[in-house]
Amino acid sequence: MPEPVQPQPVVGQLTQAALFLVLTIDEGGEEATRGLLESISGIARAVDFRSAGVRLQVVTGIGSQAWDRLFSGARPAHLHTLEELHGDTHHMPSTPGDLLFHVRGDEQSVCFEVGRQIMNQLRDVTTVVDEVHGFLSFGRRNLLGFMDGTESPSGEEGDDAALVGDDDPEFTGGSYVIAQKYRFDMDAWEGISTEEQERVIGRSKMDDIEMSDDVKPTNSHIALNVIEDENGEELDIVRANMPFGTFKDGDMGTYFIGYASDPATTEQMLTNMFIGDPPGNHDRLLDFSTALTGGLFFAPTIDFLDELPPPPEVAEEPEEVPQAPVQAGSLAIGSLKRSVLR
């Protein structure tokens, strides 16, 4: 039997704080990036040891284009660049991102320290394209006043939903993660009644009870996020959303992060939201929120990160061999160039 693998903590506990850090790798930064990936487990252990009891969890994701720059050999079967979606009313962007670091803990200072240690190694070879500091909102509700991630599975069910199985044996235990930053229009949201807000979400606001199918609107957030397989079985993902916000520019919302064994499940949810199911019946929640970023990453196992596959082979330029001068009276009609590949 194959030896068991150690997944990253994608099925983690709800914590008080989080850091979402998305980077692109600068040209020539591949070697330093590989060095960071091999040391990320050590960084997490060192920071956790210094601040025991904060439930520190660090997940590292790698984008499709970066994968081929960093590793040779096989790649995850379903890893690709997230596709933009253009609905009749709303647009979902696909934004740059080679690396995703999802850091969770019960103190923001600990999340920041992990980020600082990461950037100590990558500052000169990467570009930060997105940085969000999330927090556990008052009453464990999102900024819209509703519970978030109520149906997110945990334990063995969470593992089944989030982790790659034996269908891709070289990457068993890994997870596909889609990350997006949504900004809320709080004034518009607070301008509608509680009853209307509940119809937008598909749940009661106070006690978090899902509406029955005969009452729940077909364009409610919950109705469009229920995905079933060909046998009618519901397909789950693991959500780890966090609120964020600033008062200077009024930029407030939620950072969506969803882990899945196959990204097609999450992508179908997003298609239902932005395109509609049927087309045109888009998620009403999008009338009060705007997707600002979007990326798809693969979070390999800890074993993979601790012992990376070799980097891609770099083809060397052919070396031109100096030519001997052509002697007068020889049979050579032109010069003959020879080169060797080293």
VOLUMGU-466244 format. One record per residue (C-alpha): x, y, z. Coordinates in steps of 0.001 Angstrom, whole numbers, plus 500000, padded with zeros to 6 digits. Example, Ala and Ser with C-alpha at 12.3 -4.5 7.8 and 13.67 -1.06 7.14 Angstrom:
REM residues 2
512300495500507800/513670498940507140/
END
This chain:
REM residues 342
500000500000500000/501220503561499313/502473505537502283/499945508049503670/500514511673502741/500165514741504933/497789517334503467/498158521014504201/495581522284506778/492957523203504184/490184521763506366/491077524087509219/489233525544512159/487639528972512227/490143531411513739/490063535023514873/492283536350512071/493676535535508638/496107536833506056/495538536299502337/498680537075500352/498895536722496555/502215537151494734/503558536958491203/507071535605490649/509447538019488927/511567536798486027/514532534925487468/512858534439490853/512152530730490463/515124529419492473/514416531676495451/510739530750495291/511586527057495402/513737527755498441/510820529422500198/508447526576499348/510856524070500863/511130526138504043/507475527132504518/506796524180506851/509738525251509009/508497528843509104/505070527681510274/506562525458512978/508904528183514248/506194530844514496/503729528393516049/506321527389518670/506915531030519608/503191531705520012/501636528493521288/497877528254521514/496936530485518569/495959527594516237/498294528723513458/497572527194510044/499479527994506850/498373526872503377/500455527503500252/498893527435496790/500648527537493407/499134528898490184/499059527138486825/501646529279485041/504000529239488027/503794525447488269/505547524963484940/508205527530485866/508981525816489163/508689522060488580/509398519398485999/507381516229485594/503672515751486240/501262518510487116/497866518372488867/495257517099486441/492810520003486803/495159522928487403/494519525799484985/494076529551484906/490711530680486244/488426531715483390/486748535119483445/482965535130483442/480872537769481688/477211537625482573/474461539891481331/474886542101484403/477989541096486352/481619540286485572/483960537910487396/487634538765486761/490626536482486574/493593538337488052/497354537620488208/498653535272490892/501473532728491029/501474532069494782/498727532160497399/499460532118501120/496426531573503349/497492532116506950/495073531590509843/495461532105513577/493815533547516657/496044536622516646/496614538926513680/500177539492514877/500968535813514290/499522535889510766/501569539023510092/504744537356511384/504317534439508968/503822536928506146/506923538829507229/509045535689507194/507723534777503735/508510538215502328/511984538222503922/512808535499501396/510681536642498467/510747540449498654/513345540868495910/511998538184493560/508201538584493718/505550541269493458/502669541516495927/499476541840493879/496950541422496708/497112541534500495/494031541198502700/493923541017506489/490751539222507516/489069539083510895/486347537107512618/483419539483512592/481219540348515555/478905537450516371/480693535276513792/478684536894511006/479860538481507777/479502542212507235/476060541652505711/474889540322509061/474504536672508009/476377533578509107/478957532572506476/480030529032505640/477220527343507575/477172524348505236/480955524018504928/481840520402505809/484457519454508389/486239516310509548/486110513353507156/483391515015505095/485626518056504715/488522515864503609/486323514150501013/485172517503499648/488515519299499646/491259516733499040/492257515033495797/491692511292495895/493208508312494111/492033509525490699/495207511660490482/497622509480492482/500689511724492172/498752514543493830/496529512681496290/495987514806499383/496361518101497557/493546520594497080/492373523093494476/491657526523495879/489826529435494303/490336532790496010/488346535973495356/487950539367496993/484418540792496998/483590544388497905/480135545062499372/477918548057498645/476942548466502281/474710551500501695/472626549656499097/472450546537501279/471329548411504363/468775550242502235/466613547127501829/464521545444504493/465606542443506539/462962540351504799/464385541290501391/467935540561502592/466779537093503608/465356536511500138/468701537541498612/470618535027500741/467998532275501091/468293532071504891/466773533737507908/469067536428509283/468570535906512996/468578532123513406/470390531081510182/467722528652508959/467597527893505232/464333528626503482/462334525725502108/462589525136498367/459046526342497734/459829529695499373/463494530247498530/463935532413495400/465688530701492488/468146533617492261/469057533516495956/472697532958496846/472083529561498416/469865528250495603/472538528921492974/475347527422495047/473849523950495406/475703521692492945/474758518056492328/476457515244490444/474834513034487817/473315510888490593/471715513829492352/474252513838495183/475214517305496438/478865518262495859/480489520242498658/483501522511498964/485271523728502095/484886527482502602/487183529626504731/485750533092504046/486752536079506165/485447539653506375/487820542551505740/487440546302505692/489004549748505882/487400553048506872/489656555360504852/488269554301501481/485209552379502640/486494549182501040/484622546442502917/483584542949501985/484497539301502193/487469537299501013/486108534082499541/488381531066499619/487056527663498633/488935524338498690/487797521434496499/488989518062495276/488016519211491771/487832522923490897/484938522201488514/482588522168491516/483517525685492610/483635526908489012/480076525652488435/478938527589491500/480568530723490094/479017530141486673/475591529849488292/476224533069490189/477514535244487351/475932533712484232/472837532369485953/470957529088486141/469246529277483752/471356531942482008/470187535394483038/469021534227486473/472153535530488231/472857535543491966/470974538454493519/473810538918496020/475954540236493157/473650543262492983/475239544270496301/478808543012495804/481599543267493229/484276540671492535/487639542477492491/490062539548492134/490011535870491206/492564533093490983/492861529313490931/495728527591492761/496773524091493779/497791523416497368/500024520306497271/500739518125500282/503273519046502941/505335516087501711/505494517662498232/506632521025499614/509253519468501874/510808517595498957/510096519373495687/510463517704492302/513392518940490188/513091522294488441/512403522381484707/515391521715482483/516676524883480871/517865524438477309/521268526013476738/522067528088473693/524066526188471062/527735527040471115/529196527980467742/532503526332466888/535118528656465319/535518528014461612/538741527108459918/539601529442457052/538802528105453584/541977527456451617/542272528717448086/542004525982445498/539957523729447770/536727522127446639/534768524104449204/532324526351447423/531053528006450577/531853528016454251/530485525163456374/529178526124459823/529172523504462521/527743523832465982/527490521478468913/524867521351471634/526323521049475059/
END
